[in-house]
Amino acid sequence: MLNFFILILIFLENSLVVTFPYNIIALPYLTYLAYKRGKNGIFEVTLICIIISKDKNVLIELWIIFAIIFMISYFLSKVLGYEKINIIYYSLIQFIIYGAYLYIKLSYFHFYQMVVMFGGYLLFNYSFIKKSRKNI
């Protein structure tokens, strides 16, 4: 049920009329999937990319970016664990990879957008870590 609710939130986040694609919910959810499902989470990664993309070119680019984030998160969760102390590392990786993609792709990328992205990644990574710890 949580997965369905998160997918709806991702759809709603990308359906809003905004000019900047933050994906604040989608990227921390990829890290959560990498921790919880491991390699079996690729189906959800593909589904998230389909929900977010609007044309075929963006679908391929997003799948590559999200797959990179998913694989790095998977390996980090095996090495570091999915703990509160490592939130900064996960958020920083998400921000650097997706931020670099947006910096190359978009002509506008301002400081306040970087702060909102990083803060959102921290917040949602924290909430997903809290959720994963309740299930143990």
C-alpha positions in Angstrom: 0.0 0.0 0.0 2.9 2.4 0.8 4.4 1.7 -2.6 1.1 2.6 -4.4 0.8 5.8 -2.3 4.4 6.8 -3.1 3.8 6.2 -6.8 0.7 8.4 -6.7 2.7 11.1 -4.9 5.4 10.9 -7.6 2.8 11.2 -10.3 1.2 14.3 -8.5 4.7 15.9 -8.0 5.4 15.6 -11.7 1.8 16.7 -12.7 2.1 20.0 -11.0 2.7 23.0 -13.2 6.3 23.8 -12.3 9.1 24.6 -14.6 11.8 22.8 -12.6 11.8 19.0 -12.2 12.9 18.5 -8.6 11.8 14.8 -8.2 12.1 15.2 -4.4 10.0 12.1 -3.7 11.3 9.9 -6.6 15.0 9.9 -5.9 14.8 9.1 -2.2 12.3 6.4 -3.0 14.8 4.9 -5.4 17.3 4.6 -2.5 14.6 3.1 -0.3 13.9 0.5 -3.1 17.6 -0.3 -3.5 17.7 -1.0 0.2 14.5 -2.9 0.6 14.2 -4.8 -2.7 17.8 -4.9 -4.0 18.1 -5.9 -7.6 14.4 -6.8 -7.8 13.5 -3.1 -7.5 14.4 -2.4 -11.2 10.8 -2.8 -12.2 9.7 0.0 -9.9 12.6 2.2 -11.3 11.3 1.6 -14.8 7.7 2.4 -13.7 8.9 5.6 -12.0 10.7 6.7 -15.1 7.6 6.1 -17.2 5.5 8.1 -14.8 7.9 11.0 -14.9 8.9 11.1 -18.5 6.8 12.9 -21.1 8.5 11.8 -24.3 10.8 9.0 -25.4 14.1 11.0 -25.3 13.5 12.0 -21.7 12.5 8.4 -20.8 15.9 7.0 -21.9 17.8 9.8 -20.2 15.8 9.5 -16.9 16.2 5.7 -16.9 19.9 6.0 -17.2 20.2 8.7 -14.4 17.8 6.8 -12.1 19.5 3.5 -12.8 22.8 5.0 -11.9 21.4 6.4 -8.6 19.7 3.1 -7.9 22.9 1.1 -8.4 25.0 3.5 -6.3 22.4 3.4 -3.6 22.3 -0.4 -3.7 26.0 -0.7 -3.3 26.1 2.0 -0.6 23.3 0.3 1.4 25.4 -2.9 1.3 28.5 -1.1 2.5 27.3 1.7 4.8 23.8 0.5 5.6 20.6 2.4 5.4 20.9 4.4 8.6 20.2 8.0 9.8 23.9 8.7 10.0 24.3 8.1 6.3 21.5 10.4 5.1 24.0 13.1 4.0 25.8 10.6 1.7 22.7 9.4 0.0 21.3 12.9 -0.4 24.6 14.2 -1.7 24.8 11.5 -4.3 21.3 12.1 -5.4 21.9 15.8 -5.6 25.2 15.6 -7.4 24.0 13.1 -10.1 20.6 14.6 -10.7 21.8 18.2 -10.2 24.5 17.7 -12.8 22.0 16.3 -15.2 19.7 19.3 -14.7 22.6 21.7 -14.9 23.6 20.3 -18.3 20.0 19.9 -19.5 18.4 23.2 -18.4 19.6 26.7 -19.0 18.5 27.9 -15.6 19.7 26.4 -12.3 19.7 28.8 -9.3 21.0 28.5 -5.8 17.5 28.4 -4.2 16.6 25.5 -6.4 19.7 23.7 -5.3 18.8 24.3 -1.6 15.2 23.1 -2.2 16.4 20.0 -3.9 19.0 19.0 -1.3 16.6 19.9 1.6 13.8 17.8 0.0 16.2 14.9 -0.5 17.3 15.1 3.1 13.7 15.2 4.4 12.4 12.3 2.3 15.5 10.1 2.9 15.0 10.6 6.6 11.3 9.7 6.3 12.1 6.5 4.3 14.8 5.5 6.8 12.4 6.0 9.6 9.8 3.8 7.7 12.4 1.1 7.0 13.5 1.0 10.7 9.8 0.6 11.9 9.5 -2.6 9.7 12.5 -4.3 11.3 
